[in-house]
Amino acid sequence: IESNLNVYSSMGYKYDYKLEGQTFTEELNLNYTTMSVVAKKMNNKSTFDNKKYSTNFIGGVYVGILNGAHSKINGVKFDQAQNFKNLDLGVVLGLEQDRYITKELVITPGIRYQQGVFNTATSISSFNSARNFSVEFNLGLKYIFLKKG
């Protein structure tokens, strides 16, 4: 079991559109503090390319607390906090691989997908439905303290 705390996590979009012959650029930024709790299932170690490695399958949940929401339309900033719920809940799925450099030192590249399960837009929002998702690429460095004796 592993837990992660992200003090600052940003989600949103940027797109261009035309309205009555005029071009607009809109950006939406949602800023969250997120915490995830995941379980890992380790696949058997192998000796591909004569080095030990193990593949870990990851699954769990996350919760996010909205710290702020704003949009920019052609550079003009608007507060959007009232259009989004303060809480976001979702699932986490991922895959990572432990590459043993030595018995004690491990490099771990990985990928995680987070999908919100509830609509984060409020009833006053112009969005019918809004669910967060993100894809994360991670690179970890682990040191294993071996028992002497």
Phi, psi and omega in degrees: 000138182222142175237148179229141175238120174252110182293325180227118177228125184248135177227160177160199181207167173217131176208158177251142176211161178247139178219119181052045176078000180251138180268133179238147171242122180242134175236139175236129178236124175247123182250125185236156160254124184238150173226133178237149174234121184230154172250149179239137173247118182273126174280155183305145176291150182225178180235038175301134184053031176061020175233144180287142172208161173219145179254131182247128174265135187240137175210142179179203183228160173223157173229138179233141177247124183289122177266333181183154178215129176212156176234159173232129174240115185050042175087352179268125186270138179230138175283130182240010186303325181291345182270357183226143179290152183285343186239137176231132178235145179193185181250154179236130174230145181193177181213135175217162182227125176275119178251112184280114175279314172225184177296330184262332188253127184228133172256134185232097170278149180200170177222139179227144177241127177244131181232121174291142183256344181246155176292123181267352179280141176277172182292339179272356181287153175281353177276134174288320182207138178219120177234134180279149167210154177209155174239128182241138172250127184239152171222115183247157176232123182241144171239126182259122177275111181274144179286128178272143174119000000 
